[in-house]
Amino acid sequence: METQARILVVDDEPSVCVALEAVLSREGYDVVIAHSGAEALEFMQQGPADLALLDLNMPGMDGLQLMNEIRQRWPDTVLMILTGYGTLESALSALRYGAHDYLLKPSSPADIKDSVRKGLEKRWEKLRRKTLLTRIEADVRALAEGATDTAPVPPAGDRESQSLLQIGDLHIDIYKHAVTVAGRPVNLTPTEFNTLVALARNQGRVMSCAELVKEVQGYECDEREARGVIKTHISHLRQKLEPDPANPRYLINVRGVGYMLTTHR
């Protein structure tokens, strides 16, 4: 998978850690193991995890204490409990501390993977909304201060020439919102069309996923979240544009960097 989330597993039982690491690593996650609350906090200081999967009963700092510490210092980290000693009281406490889920041992790998996936989706959506809110607030402040710029309208002839983009037999008419491949009309959604235009205007240059999200959807996010957003649109574009989507001619992925539009292979 292209989006690699960082998962922190905290459990004082080595066999549980080994099993969880195997299950989550196979899903493409970057898994970090800690055997105590103190060790977990050391890892978090080095680089916060996207999601922390915690045991409740551990020597020293227990799972609830660790949850509270992480919530205070790294509020964007998703918190999950996986315990063999579940009680109603501990479940309610975990929810009060903001736990995304509360699982009992033994839980099936499918249940664990499903819960982790949903927790990460919740995190990406939260960060996306936070970024979008920040951008809206900045726009509102700019309007209040009279700082918005009005771009001059180009002459009609210039508009026509600027609206037409051609890459090989791929033709894009920006003003008519029309795309053809070798003369064949292609029906794109607005987001797909805007993604294609952004890549076409930067033909032959690799654009990072974060750059594409900012260009197409108007908000900033980190590269990890952006990959998950852009990957879907690129997949749809390939299905509609490419003669062979499995061996793309136009929409090329440069692994670990981003995407570019080109006719050269």
Stockholm file with secondary structure:
# STOCKHOLM 1.0

chainA/1-265         METQARILVVDDEPSVCVALEAVLSREGYDVVIAHSGAEALEFMQQGPADLALLDLNMPGMDGLQLMNEIRQRWPDTVLMILTGYGTLESALSALRYGAHDYLLKPSSPADIKDSVRKGLEKRWEKLRRKTLLTRIEADVRALAEGATDTAPVPPAGDRESQSLLQIGDLHIDIYKHAVTVAGRPVNLTPTEFNTLVALARNQGRVMSCAELVKEVQGYECDEREARGVIKTHISHLRQKLEPDPANPRYLINVRGVGYMLTTHR
#=GR chainA/1-265 SS CCCCCEEEEECSCHHHHHHHHHHHHTTTCEEEEESSHHHHHHHHHHSCCSEEEECSCCSSSCHHHHHHHHHHHCTTSEEEEEESSCCHHHHHHHHHTTCSEEEESSCCHHHHHHHHHHHHHHHHHHHHHHHHHHHHHHHHHHHHTTCCCCCCCCCHHHHHHHHEEEETTEEEETTTTEEEETTEEECCCHHHHHHHHHHHHTTTSCBCHHHHHHHHHSCCCCHHHHHHHHHHHHHHHHHHHCSSTTSCSSEEEETTTEEEECSCC
#=GC SS_cons         CCCCCEEEEECSCHHHHHHHHHHHHTTTCEEEEESSHHHHHHHHHHSCCSEEEECSCCSSSCHHHHHHHHHHHCTTSEEEEEESSCCHHHHHHHHHTTCSEEEESSCCHHHHHHHHHHHHHHHHHHHHHHHHHHHHHHHHHHHHTTCCCCCCCCCHHHHHHHHEEEETTEEEETTTTEEEETTEEECCCHHHHHHHHHHHHTTTSCBCHHHHHHHHHSCCCCHHHHHHHHHHHHHHHHHHHCSSTTSCSSEEEETTTEEEECSCC
//
